[in-house]
């Protein structure tokens, strides 16, 4: 009986020691994940201070890691990656949700690269949003802006893996995602707005590939206006639940190809300007089917 008692005591002590080792290992791993020597800047280590995490990531030239969870904001999160303009900046989102519904004026998220002017834009390269990132908004503005409105920053070779924007505001100007000066980029975005603005707005986008979806309850699902938007391939694009699916007002919008676009709005297209914009095998959905609308500068096949 004594032998059995000693054995049980030794086993119990071994279990306790094992638990202590596991706890120490977990604590050490946590310190390593949040330390300055970690390979990424983990936003969960900043007690909800997302701007501080962004600043550290930019200063240390490390990717910003957004683990799954909600990150609340009370003012616009500005990611100015000028310090990494030549090498790029990477955000790794593991299903993170940025909640900016407390912001009612201005964007929730602004991705910019300062230092340029409209006459001489700053060239910035390789911004990368990796994984699924959700942005929730309740603003009369765009929920997300990529680039300055004055085209003073040119974003080259950007990649947006999976960006989901939802602006619940019903204001007349409430919109989803605005792409200002974007070149040679690959973007998948779902941009929805509850107001009268635009779900997805292409201001000056060139030789890029764009996929996803757009809607604006009382506005336009996809708007092309402003500057030179040309030579883009827009594919696997769902435009619906809006007054107008696609509006083209820029005279410098040309040679954009829409591959099998899906239009499910009362009026599918309002093309008031542009040239040689190709709709390849479009589907006009709904009952009754969407009215094709004005076709200035539009070529449709078949």
Secondary structure, DSSP 4 states (H G I P E B T S, - for coil): -HHHHHHHHHHHHHHHHHHHHHHHHHHHHHHHHHSTTSSEEEGGGGTT-HHHHHHHHHHHT-EEEE-SSEEE-SS-EEEE-GGGTTT--EEEEEEEEEEETT--SS-SEEEE--S--SSSPEEEE--EEEEEEEEEE--SSEEEEES-TTS-EEEES-EEEEEEEEE---STT-EEEEEEEEES-EEEEEEEESSSSEEEEEEEEES-EEEEEEEETTSEEEEE-SS--BS-EEEEEEEESSSEEEEE--TT-BS-EEES-EEESSEEEEE-S-B-EEEES-EE-TTTTPB---BTTEEEE-
